[in-house]
Amino acid sequence: MIDLLKQEQAIALTMVSQKVSWLAAVRLYKNVSRTDAAKMLNITPDALKRIEKEQISAHMKSRMAEIYECPDTLLVCPSWMHGRTE
């Protein structure tokens, strides 16, 4: 299993290369489309797009972690990325 730092580095690369937020990069890294994630969260794709650009509630973070099959800590932009986010 890939350790957390390696996952964060891969997500950071996705974030920079795709020019997306951290949450969107996690979703892309986990190969989940915005449409599929929105359906599983019972929201619209546009609502998910807005959520991915904002800080999320603990409840939403927990639900997203389940869908993306990752620890909820991975959904928080790591401290070493601060200053490099959108």
Secondary structure, 3 states (H helix, E strand, C coil): CCCHHHHHHHHHHHHHHHCCCHHHHHHHHCCCCHHHHHHHHCCCHHHHHHHHCCCCCHHHHHHHHHHHCCCHHHHCCCHHHCCCCC
